[in-house]
């Protein structure tokens, strides 16, 4: 936030787990199941916050291009 004092545009972002076909958390989460070592955790009805890698890229590009965006 100190960068704002120097006129730098600052955006604070918080995201869930990043998922994608060729990377992100999904690739690491699948590995134990490929080795027949994975198992369900809990009842299977739990949820977790996630975002697709392309959506994350699009958000970053928007914030770089759109100088009027504000908020935390």
Secondary structure, DSSP 8 states (H G I E B T S, - for coil): -GGGGGT---------EEEETTEHHHHHHHHHHHTT-----TTS-----EEEHHHHHHHHHHHHH-TT----
